Structure formats: structure tokens, C-alpha cells
Amino acid sequence: MLNDNTTPYHEDQPEMGGETPITSMLPDWSDVNSAAFQKEITSFSHNLAGTGLFRDEALIELLERHPSEKLDVCTMGAADHPLYPNKFRTGDFRDVPGKVLLAAAKAGRVWINVREAMNIHPEYKSALDKMYGELSEKTGNRAFNPRGGILISSPVARVPYHLDKTETILWHVRGNKRIYLYPLTQKFISDESFENTITNHLNDDLPYDSSFDDAATIIDIPEGAALTWPLNQPHRVDNQTFCVSVTTEYSTRESGMKNAAMVTNATLRHRLGLNPSYEKDGELKRKMKSYLGRVLGKTSIMPDTTTADMVTFRIDANADGYIVDTDPYPRTF
């Protein structure tokens, strides 16, 4: 359940370092959050909006200086694809001013991921350190090594059905999002589907059927709320308005061991034609596969199902929806 006392975004909130500095990033964390953390779906409030780092002016400046190789500008594909509805398409944003990119996200079908923004830029890194410093104090977990990106997305943005390979927290700052979270069972995320994401470095999408929604936990995330869920729980996201969020991820011993074991299973399936099952493996077998997977991951034996990241449109300030389709070509920027 979402907390009722989440902090809304207001344009007149102070900049970081202003007259009213933020005293806590997690003002209403409770014992219930501590008990549920990494085990159940849980929500808590945060004060990221109060930093001033997510206002339009700050985002425009960030887009101008962020490394292009860590910036993704995408749009959604056809909604009627039988397995991957709304699959993302990669766009060319070179030589496009930050102001235009933000306008495209507000007005069109554009989704922007400013990857590792919370790590690269000092003022954002300061906020990230405060977020996870307090999280460590609240949970007693001292092993966080978070990576954080900023999502800037249009009112009609749809993130396809997928999983995250590491522990994830969604810190929502502006707008309204709806997230659909699905059970961690073979019906919703089979071992083979998981293995396919492990061997593909660009794509975390999973096969989806609209009937899955009957079993989904559906949560509307307001401004100032953060949401986290159990490791690898499949989900998809629909925007209700223009949105700005921070998504952070961090590896744990559990996620590292599971991913390495899945590397072994993917190799057994693709190279030897076997039908391994992580779900049916006992703890000892999982550990053995994890150790082997760490070795296989450094060799050419492990299958690599990654395909080239193809650009299929470019951002144009004069185009309808800011999008102009192009003939596909590999992304090199």
C-alpha cells in the first residue's frame, strides 16, 4: 500500500543548498518498511523534489552536459505486437538542445533515460549518497553500491513487460505513474525467459499476454513516493501524465548468485540442448551453478543473444510529435 503522507512536487520548493535544506530524504520510513524491504512490495515517501534537481531548468542543463553514450531517447513501437507490445525504439538525439528534448518528452511519445546521472554529476551524486546513506541506517544494510538514472517521459509512455536483473527502487518525483507487478512464477517469468535476458545485454523484455493483468498488483504512484519490490519481480509501467523519476539499482549477494546460475543454465540450454530449471534446483546445486556461471561469463562459451541497437527515428523540433522515422542504422553514439 502506498503511504498517504508522500511529499508532492511543487515548483516553489527550495533548491538544494537553499534557505531550507533537506533534513531527511526518507522522512516517514517505518518499521513496516524495514520488515518488507527486499521481501515484499513496499512504498515510502522521499524528499527528492526538494533538492531542486528535477525542475525543468535543471533537467535541461543536465541533458545538455550528460555524455551521449549514456543517454537513451526512445519512443514506443506498435501496441499490437503479439509478444512485445510497445517495444522501445531507439532515437537519434545528436545536436538536439536539451530544451527541445524536454519539450519532446512533454508533448510527444518520447521516453528519456539519463543513465547513471545520479553517479556522474556531483550534485546528483550528493543526493544519491544521502538517499542510500539513510536507507543503510534504516535497514542495517551497509553493502549498497547504487547506480541511478533519471527517467523523463511523456504522458503516453509505456514501459514494456520486463524484469530487472538487480534490486531496484523507483523514486517518483513528478507526475503520476501506474505500475503493474506480476507474480514470481513460471507462468509470468519462466526460467528460459530469464536466461534470455541474462544473455542479452540490451533487452530485459519478457513475453507478455494481456491476460496476465488479471493477476497483477496495480499501484498508482503519486509524486514524492518511492516503490520497491522483490528481486526480479516482472512488471510494466504506464504513465498517466508527464513524469520524472529516479530509478536506482544495486547488486546483492542473492542477485549476483542467481544471475550467475542463470548463465550456467543458459549455457546448458543453448550449447548442450538440456532443459535446466533454477526453480527446481536445490540450494547446493544453485551455488555450484553460480560458481560455474562466474567462470562461463568470462568466456566465449556463454551464449550472447544481444542484437545491434538500431536507430529508427530522430528527434526534430519541427516534426509532429518531435519524431521523424528513419531507415534503421546501428547506434554508434
C-alpha positions as CSV (number, residue, x, y, z in Angstrom):
1,M,0.0,0.0,0.0
2,L,1.2,3.5,-0.7
3,N,1.7,5.8,2.2
4,D,-0.8,8.7,2.4
5,N,1.8,11.2,3.5
6,T,4.1,11.2,0.5
7,T,5.7,14.5,-0.4
8,P,4.2,16.2,-3.5
9,Y,6.2,18.1,-6.0
10,H,5.9,21.9,-6.0
11,E,7.6,24.4,-8.2
12,D,8.3,26.7,-5.2
13,Q,10.2,24.0,-3.3
14,P,13.8,25.2,-2.4
15,E,16.9,24.3,-4.3
16,M,19.5,22.1,-2.7
17,G,21.7,24.3,-0.5
18,G,18.9,27.0,-0.2
19,E,17.5,28.6,2.9
20,T,15.6,25.4,3.9
21,P,18.0,22.5,3.4
22,I,16.6,18.9,3.4
23,T,16.9,17.3,6.8
24,S,15.9,13.8,5.6
25,M,15.4,12.0,2.3
26,L,13.2,9.4,3.9
27,P,11.1,11.4,6.4
28,D,8.4,8.8,7.1
29,W,10.2,5.5,6.9
30,S,8.6,3.0,9.3
31,D,9.3,-0.4,10.9
32,V,6.8,-1.8,8.4
33,N,9.1,-0.6,5.5
34,S,12.1,-2.2,7.2
35,A,10.4,-5.5,7.6
36,A,9.1,-5.6,4.0
37,F,12.3,-4.2,2.3
38,Q,13.6,-6.7,-0.4
39,K,10.9,-9.2,0.6
40,E,7.5,-7.6,-0.4
41,I,6.2,-4.7,-2.4
42,T,6.6,-1.6,-0.2
43,S,6.3,2.2,-0.6
44,F,7.7,5.1,1.3
45,S,8.0,8.8,0.9
46,H,11.1,10.8,-0.1
47,N,12.2,14.4,-0.5
48,L,14.0,14.4,-3.8
49,A,11.8,17.2,-5.2
50,G,13.1,19.4,-2.5
51,T,16.6,19.3,-4.0
52,G,15.6,21.4,-7.0
53,L,17.5,19.0,-9.2
54,F,14.3,17.8,-11.1
55,R,12.8,21.2,-12.1
56,D,12.7,21.9,-15.9
57,E,15.7,24.2,-15.8
58,A,17.9,21.7,-14.0
59,L,16.8,18.9,-16.3
60,I,17.5,20.9,-19.5
61,E,21.0,21.7,-18.2
62,L,21.6,18.1,-17.3
63,L,20.6,16.9,-20.8
64,E,23.0,19.4,-22.3
65,R,26.0,18.1,-20.4
66,H,25.3,14.4,-20.0
67,P,27.5,12.0,-22.0
68,S,25.7,11.0,-25.2
69,E,26.7,7.3,-24.8
70,K,24.8,7.2,-21.5
71,L,21.7,8.9,-22.8
72,D,18.8,7.0,-24.4
73,V,16.0,8.7,-26.2
74,C,13.3,6.3,-27.2
75,T,9.7,6.0,-28.5
76,M,7.2,3.2,-28.2
77,G,6.6,0.8,-31.0
78,A,3.3,-0.7,-32.2
79,A,0.9,-1.6,-29.4
80,D,-0.4,-4.7,-31.2
81,H,2.8,-6.7,-31.3
82,P,1.8,-10.3,-30.3
83,L,4.7,-10.7,-27.8
84,Y,6.4,-7.3,-27.2
85,P,3.7,-4.6,-27.3
86,N,5.1,-1.0,-27.0
87,K,8.6,-2.3,-27.5
88,F,11.0,0.6,-27.4
89,R,12.7,2.1,-30.5
90,T,16.0,3.9,-30.3
91,G,16.2,7.5,-31.5
92,D,19.0,9.9,-32.7
93,F,19.1,13.0,-30.5
94,R,22.5,14.3,-31.6
95,D,22.7,18.1,-32.0
96,V,19.3,18.5,-30.3
97,P,19.2,21.1,-27.5
98,G,18.2,19.9,-24.0
99,K,15.2,22.3,-24.2
100,V,13.9,20.5,-27.2
101,L,14.4,17.1,-25.7
102,L,12.4,18.0,-22.7
103,A,9.7,19.5,-24.8
104,A,9.6,16.3,-26.9
105,A,9.1,14.3,-23.7
106,K,6.3,16.6,-22.5
107,A,4.4,16.7,-25.8
108,G,5.2,13.5,-27.8
109,R,5.7,9.8,-27.4
110,V,9.2,10.2,-26.0
111,W,11.0,8.4,-23.1
112,I,14.4,9.6,-22.0
113,N,16.8,7.6,-19.7
114,V,19.7,9.7,-18.4
115,R,21.7,6.7,-17.4
116,E,23.9,6.9,-14.3
117,A,23.1,10.6,-13.9
118,M,22.9,10.2,-10.2
119,N,26.5,8.8,-10.2
120,I,28.3,11.0,-12.8
121,H,27.2,14.6,-11.8
122,P,28.4,15.8,-8.3
123,E,25.1,17.5,-7.2
124,Y,23.1,14.4,-8.2
125,K,25.7,12.1,-6.6
126,S,25.3,14.1,-3.4
127,A,21.6,13.4,-3.4
128,L,22.2,9.7,-4.2
129,D,24.6,9.4,-1.3
130,K,22.1,10.9,1.1
131,M,19.3,8.6,-0.2
132,Y,21.3,5.5,0.4
133,G,23.1,6.7,3.5
134,E,19.7,7.0,5.2
135,L,18.5,3.7,3.6
136,S,21.5,2.0,5.1
137,E,20.7,3.4,8.5
138,K,17.1,2.4,8.3
139,T,17.7,-1.2,7.0
140,G,21.1,-2.0,8.6
141,N,22.4,-2.9,5.1
142,R,25.8,-1.4,4.6
143,A,26.6,-3.1,1.3
144,F,24.8,-0.7,-1.1
145,N,26.6,0.3,-4.3
146,P,23.8,2.0,-6.1
147,R,23.6,3.2,-9.7
148,G,20.9,5.7,-10.5
149,G,19.4,7.0,-13.7
150,I,16.8,9.7,-14.3
151,L,13.7,8.9,-16.4
152,I,11.9,11.8,-18.2
153,S,8.9,10.5,-20.1
154,S,5.8,11.6,-22.0
155,P,2.2,11.3,-20.7
156,V,1.7,8.3,-23.0
157,A,4.9,6.5,-22.3
158,R,4.6,2.8,-21.7
159,V,7.5,0.7,-20.4
160,P,7.1,-2.9,-21.7
161,Y,6.7,-6.0,-19.5
162,H,10.2,-6.8,-18.2
163,L,12.4,-7.7,-15.2
164,D,15.3,-6.0,-13.5
165,K,18.4,-8.1,-13.0
166,T,19.3,-6.4,-9.8
167,E,17.5,-5.0,-6.8
168,T,15.6,-1.8,-7.9
169,I,13.9,1.2,-6.3
170,L,11.7,3.6,-8.3
171,W,11.8,7.1,-6.7
172,H,9.0,9.1,-8.3
173,V,9.3,12.9,-8.4
174,R,6.9,14.5,-10.8
175,G,3.6,13.3,-12.4
176,N,1.6,10.2,-12.0
177,K,2.6,6.6,-12.9
178,R,0.8,3.3,-12.8
179,I,2.8,0.2,-12.3
180,Y,1.7,-3.4,-12.8
181,L,3.6,-6.0,-10.7
182,Y,3.2,-9.7,-11.5
183,P,3.7,-12.9,-9.5
184,L,7.2,-14.5,-9.5
185,T,6.0,-17.8,-11.0
186,Q,6.9,-19.8,-14.1
187,K,3.8,-18.6,-15.8
188,F,4.8,-14.9,-15.6
189,I,8.6,-15.3,-15.8
190,S,9.9,-18.7,-17.0
191,D,13.4,-19.8,-16.4
192,E,14.1,-19.7,-20.2
193,S,12.8,-16.2,-20.4
194,F,15.0,-15.1,-17.5
195,E,18.0,-16.8,-19.2
196,N,17.3,-14.9,-22.4
197,T,17.6,-11.6,-20.5
198,I,20.8,-12.7,-18.9
199,T,22.4,-13.4,-22.3
200,N,21.1,-10.2,-23.8
201,H,22.9,-7.0,-22.6
202,L,20.4,-4.5,-24.1
203,N,17.0,-6.1,-23.6
204,D,15.2,-7.1,-20.4
205,D,11.7,-7.5,-22.0
206,L,9.7,-10.6,-21.3
207,P,6.9,-12.3,-23.4
208,Y,3.6,-10.7,-22.3
209,D,-0.1,-11.6,-22.6
210,S,-2.8,-9.2,-21.6
211,S,-4.5,-11.9,-19.5
212,F,-1.5,-11.6,-17.1
213,D,-3.1,-8.4,-15.8
214,D,-5.8,-10.4,-14.0
215,A,-3.1,-11.4,-11.5
216,A,-1.3,-8.1,-11.3
217,T,-0.9,-5.9,-8.3
218,I,-1.7,-2.4,-9.7
219,I,-0.3,0.7,-7.9
220,D,-0.7,4.3,-8.8
221,I,2.4,6.1,-7.7
222,P,2.0,9.8,-6.7
223,E,4.7,12.4,-6.6
224,G,7.1,12.0,-3.7
225,A,6.6,8.3,-3.4
226,A,9.2,5.5,-3.8
227,L,8.4,1.9,-4.6
228,T,10.4,-1.2,-4.3
229,W,9.6,-4.9,-4.9
230,P,11.2,-8.4,-4.6
231,L,14.2,-9.2,-6.7
232,N,13.3,-9.9,-10.4
233,Q,9.5,-9.4,-10.0
234,P,8.2,-8.8,-13.5
235,H,6.4,-5.5,-14.1
236,R,5.4,-2.9,-16.6
237,V,4.7,0.8,-16.3
238,D,2.1,3.2,-17.8
239,N,2.4,6.9,-17.4
240,Q,-0.7,8.9,-16.6
241,T,0.9,12.3,-17.1
242,F,4.4,13.7,-18.0
243,C,6.7,12.1,-15.5
244,V,10.2,12.5,-13.9
245,S,11.5,9.6,-11.8
246,V,14.8,8.3,-10.5
247,T,15.4,4.6,-10.8
248,T,18.2,3.1,-8.8
249,E,19.6,-0.4,-8.8
250,Y,22.2,-2.3,-6.7
251,S,23.6,-5.8,-6.7
252,T,23.3,-8.1,-3.7
253,R,24.8,-11.5,-3.0
254,E,21.4,-13.0,-3.9
255,S,21.1,-11.3,-7.2
256,G,24.7,-12.0,-8.1
257,M,24.4,-15.7,-7.3
258,K,21.1,-16.1,-9.2
259,N,22.3,-14.3,-12.3
260,A,25.5,-16.4,-12.4
261,A,23.5,-19.6,-12.0
262,M,21.2,-18.5,-14.9
263,V,24.4,-18.0,-17.0
264,T,25.1,-21.7,-16.4
265,N,21.6,-22.7,-17.2
266,A,21.5,-20.6,-20.4
267,T,24.8,-22.3,-21.5
268,L,23.4,-25.8,-20.8
269,R,20.2,-24.9,-22.7
270,H,21.8,-23.3,-25.7
271,R,25.1,-25.3,-26.0
272,L,24.0,-28.8,-24.9
273,G,20.3,-28.8,-25.6
274,L,19.4,-29.5,-21.9
275,N,16.4,-28.2,-20.1
276,P,17.7,-26.9,-16.7
277,S,15.4,-25.5,-14.0
278,Y,16.6,-22.9,-11.4
279,E,13.2,-23.2,-9.7
280,K,13.7,-27.0,-9.1
281,D,17.4,-26.8,-8.2
282,G,18.2,-27.1,-4.5
283,E,20.5,-24.6,-2.7
284,L,23.7,-26.6,-3.2
285,K,23.1,-27.1,-6.9
286,R,22.3,-23.4,-7.3
287,K,25.6,-22.5,-5.5
288,M,27.6,-24.8,-7.8
289,K,25.9,-23.4,-10.9
290,S,26.6,-19.9,-9.6
291,Y,30.3,-20.6,-9.2
292,L,30.4,-22.1,-12.7
293,G,28.5,-19.3,-14.2
294,R,31.0,-16.7,-13.0
295,V,33.7,-18.6,-14.9
296,L,31.5,-19.1,-18.0
297,G,30.6,-15.4,-18.1
298,K,34.2,-14.6,-18.8
299,T,34.5,-17.0,-21.8
300,S,33.1,-17.2,-25.3
301,I,31.2,-20.4,-24.3
302,M,28.3,-18.4,-22.8
303,P,25.7,-17.6,-25.5
304,D,25.3,-13.9,-26.4
305,T,21.8,-13.1,-27.8
306,T,22.4,-9.4,-27.9
307,T,21.5,-7.8,-31.2
308,A,22.6,-4.5,-32.5
309,D,20.9,-1.4,-31.1
310,M,19.3,0.0,-34.2
311,V,18.2,3.7,-34.6
312,T,14.8,4.0,-36.3
313,F,13.9,7.7,-35.7
314,R,15.4,11.1,-34.9
315,I,14.2,14.0,-32.8
316,D,13.1,17.0,-34.9
317,A,11.7,20.2,-33.2
318,N,9.7,20.9,-36.3
319,A,8.1,17.4,-36.7
320,D,4.7,16.3,-35.4
321,G,5.4,14.7,-32.0
322,Y,9.1,15.6,-32.5
323,I,9.6,12.3,-34.2
324,V,10.8,11.6,-37.8
325,D,11.2,7.9,-38.8
326,T,14.4,6.9,-40.5
327,D,15.8,3.8,-42.2
328,P,17.4,1.7,-39.5
329,Y,21.1,2.1,-38.7
330,P,23.3,0.9,-35.8
331,R,23.7,3.3,-32.9
332,T,27.3,4.5,-32.7
333,F,26.9,7.4,-30.3
